Amino acid sequence: MNRPLGILDRCIVEFDRGLRTLLAPGIAARSVPIPPNAASSVLSKAEQVESARLMRVNHTGEVCAQALYQGQALVARQANIRKALEVAAAEERDHLAWCEHRLDALGASVSLLNPAWYAGSFALGVVSGLAGDKWSMAFLVETERQVEHHLEGHLERLPREDAESRAIVAVMRDDEARHGQSGVEHGAADLPEGIKQAMKAVSRLMTGSTYWV
């Protein structure tokens, strides 16, 4: 029988996952979403640049999601909460790999700011997890609601001709909605409005900075 991992073992596992998130090429369990009956998009230079910037923002968002979930899972008190976080993180790893794939196709690189955003998100995950599982789930729910709204905005901003990026973002949006619902089902508390607004402010800082860098 396999014994549960102790806190030191889990710290080592999460450190390894962090390095893989930041340094290793993403590996997806699911295939990259492909728009049906669509040939490869032909984009103008301006459209290509805009798509690359938006997909870079999305990639950094997935880096942050990995860090948040890893921090929360590290200190989760209940096994079912840890499992829910691990399931969500696995789907977010698909998103990470899909965004990398699309950035490569667009001839663009990931954000140079990813290590800083990863560290901050991991710390937030640990703090929210230490506050208790219901608060950990509350941060997950609010994060996913904001990300879902953010992805809806990107579907409006992405060039219509960029069917590949739009297909990826659409699946990501649907996954985020399910993750948020899972948090509700696992007993998420309702965050105070001040914390929600603070999270929105940090999200605007992240999206604004990684759009350019």
Solvent accessible surface area in square Angstrom, and as a share of the most:
residue,aa,sasa,rsa
1,M,240,1.07
2,N,148,0.76
3,R,173,0.63
4,P,120,0.75
5,L,89,0.44
6,G,32,0.31
7,I,97,0.49
8,L,126,0.63
9,D,46,0.24
10,R,47,0.17
11,C,54,0.32
12,I,106,0.54
13,V,51,0.29
14,E,11,0.05
15,F,140,0.58
16,D,59,0.31
17,R,78,0.28
18,G,6,0.06
19,L,77,0.38
20,R,150,0.55
21,T,13,0.08
22,L,56,0.28
23,L,141,0.70
24,A,39,0.30
25,P,111,0.70
26,G,27,0.26
27,I,155,0.79
28,A,34,0.27
29,A,103,0.80
30,R,82,0.30
31,S,100,0.65
32,V,38,0.22
33,P,21,0.13
34,I,118,0.60
35,P,19,0.12
36,P,117,0.74
37,N,165,0.84
38,A,43,0.33
39,A,90,0.70
40,S,93,0.60
41,S,28,0.18
42,V,135,0.77
43,L,35,0.18
44,S,60,0.39
45,K,149,0.63
46,A,77,0.60
47,E,48,0.22
48,Q,58,0.26
49,V,53,0.30
50,E,44,0.20
51,S,0,0.00
52,A,8,0.07
53,R,68,0.25
54,L,1,0.00
55,M,0,0.00
56,R,27,0.10
57,V,3,0.01
58,N,3,0.01
59,H,5,0.02
60,T,0,0.00
61,G,18,0.18
62,E,3,0.02
63,V,0,0.00
64,C,21,0.12
65,A,13,0.10
66,Q,0,0.00
67,A,0,0.00
68,L,7,0.03
69,Y,3,0.01
70,Q,5,0.02
71,G,0,0.00
72,Q,0,0.00
73,A,5,0.04
74,L,15,0.07
75,V,26,0.15
76,A,5,0.04
77,R,149,0.54
78,Q,93,0.41
79,A,77,0.60
80,N,80,0.41
81,I,4,0.02
82,R,52,0.19
83,K,124,0.52
84,A,16,0.12
85,L,1,0.00
86,E,64,0.29
87,V,78,0.45
88,A,6,0.05
89,A,6,0.05
90,A,42,0.33
91,E,35,0.16
92,E,0,0.00
93,R,92,0.34
94,D,5,0.03
95,H,0,0.00
96,L,8,0.04
97,A,10,0.08
98,W,3,0.01
99,C,0,0.00
100,E,32,0.14
101,H,96,0.43
102,R,23,0.08
103,L,1,0.01
104,D,109,0.56
105,A,65,0.50
106,L,9,0.05
107,G,71,0.68
108,A,25,0.19
109,S,77,0.50
110,V,60,0.34
111,S,3,0.02
112,L,147,0.73
113,L,59,0.29
114,N,8,0.04
115,P,77,0.48
116,A,69,0.53
117,W,41,0.14
118,Y,21,0.08
119,A,61,0.48
120,G,44,0.42
121,S,15,0.10
122,F,50,0.21
123,A,54,0.42
124,L,66,0.33
125,G,0,0.00
126,V,32,0.18
127,V,97,0.56
128,S,1,0.01
129,G,0,0.00
130,L,103,0.51
131,A,63,0.49
132,G,11,0.11
133,D,10,0.05
134,K,109,0.46
135,W,76,0.27
136,S,2,0.01
137,M,1,0.01
138,A,2,0.02
139,F,24,0.10
140,L,5,0.03
141,V,8,0.05
142,E,13,0.06
143,T,27,0.16
144,E,3,0.01
145,R,130,0.48
146,Q,28,0.13
147,V,38,0.22
148,E,54,0.24
149,H,143,0.64
150,H,39,0.17
151,L,2,0.01
152,E,71,0.32
153,G,26,0.25
154,H,8,0.04
155,L,21,0.10
156,E,137,0.61
157,R,129,0.47
158,L,3,0.02
159,P,17,0.10
160,R,169,0.62
161,E,93,0.42
162,D,0,0.00
163,A,28,0.22
164,E,27,0.12
165,S,0,0.00
166,R,44,0.16
167,A,19,0.14
168,I,1,0.01
169,V,0,0.00
170,A,29,0.22
171,V,49,0.28
172,M,1,0.01
173,R,57,0.21
174,D,73,0.38
175,D,6,0.03
176,E,2,0.01
177,A,40,0.31
178,R,121,0.44
179,H,9,0.04
180,G,8,0.08
181,Q,94,0.42
182,S,36,0.23
183,G,1,0.01
184,V,70,0.40
185,E,124,0.55
186,H,60,0.27
187,G,45,0.43
188,A,29,0.22
189,A,27,0.21
190,D,110,0.57
191,L,7,0.04
192,P,70,0.44
193,E,105,0.47
194,G,54,0.52
195,I,65,0.33
196,K,35,0.15
197,Q,83,0.37
198,A,55,0.43
199,M,25,0.11
200,K,78,0.33
201,A,46,0.36
202,V,83,0.48
203,S,38,0.24
204,R,154,0.56
205,L,118,0.59
206,M,21,0.09
207,T,31,0.18
208,G,40,0.38
209,S,30,0.19
210,T,0,0.00
211,Y,33,0.12
212,W,160,0.56
213,V,70,0.40
